[in-house]
């Protein structure tokens, strides 16, 4: 018996634009600005949103890998004025 072929849905829809995360240094830590994370996810902000999140929290919220988050942070650092 063979099962009918079923198309697998894509796990994450891939945006057609470069995604960058803006960051801020607090002490010795680099935190992600939450608004930039919402921009990447194309979500609307709410009044009780935090200002910043850690890389670990960004992974939990988005389901993206830490390597992907790091690449998006690196792109953000490239476009920030020095």
C-alpha positions in Angstrom: 0.0 0.0 0.0 1.4 3.4 -0.9 0.3 6.7 0.6 -0.8 9.6 -1.7 1.8 12.3 -2.2 1.2 15.4 0.0 3.0 18.6 -0.5 4.9 19.7 2.6 4.1 23.2 3.8 7.1 25.5 4.2 8.1 25.8 7.9 8.9 29.5 7.7 7.9 31.9 4.9 11.0 33.5 3.6 10.9 37.3 3.1 11.9 38.6 -0.3 13.9 41.5 1.3 17.1 41.6 3.3 16.4 41.3 7.0 18.5 43.3 9.5 18.3 43.6 13.2 19.3 46.8 15.0 21.1 46.4 18.3 22.3 48.4 21.2 25.2 47.8 23.6 24.2 47.7 27.3 27.2 47.2 29.5 29.1 44.3 27.8 26.0 42.8 26.1 24.5 43.5 22.7 20.7 43.5 22.8 18.3 43.5 19.9 16.0 46.4 19.5 12.5 44.8 19.7 11.1 47.2 17.1 13.5 45.9 14.5 12.5 42.3 15.4 8.9 43.3 14.7 9.9 44.9 11.4 11.5 41.6 10.3 8.5 39.6 11.3 6.1 42.2 9.8 4.1 42.4 13.1 2.4 45.4 14.6 3.8 46.7 17.9 1.7 46.7 21.1 2.0 49.2 24.0 3.5 46.6 26.4 6.4 45.5 24.1 9.9 45.5 25.6 12.5 47.9 24.2 15.1 45.2 23.8 15.5 41.4 23.8 18.4 39.0 24.1 19.5 36.8 21.2 18.2 33.8 23.1 14.7 35.4 23.5 14.7 36.4 19.8 15.3 32.7 18.9 12.4 31.7 21.2 10.1 34.3 19.8 10.8 33.8 16.1 11.8 30.1 15.8 14.8 31.1 13.8 18.2 29.7 14.6 20.9 31.5 16.5 23.0 31.6 13.4 20.3 33.3 11.4 19.8 35.8 14.2 23.5 36.5 14.2 23.6 37.0 10.5 20.7 39.5 10.7 22.6 41.3 13.5 25.8 41.4 11.4 23.8 42.9 8.5 22.4 45.5 10.9 25.9 46.4 12.0 27.0 46.9 8.4 24.3 49.4 7.6 24.5 51.4 10.9 26.5 54.6 10.6 29.9 54.3 12.3 
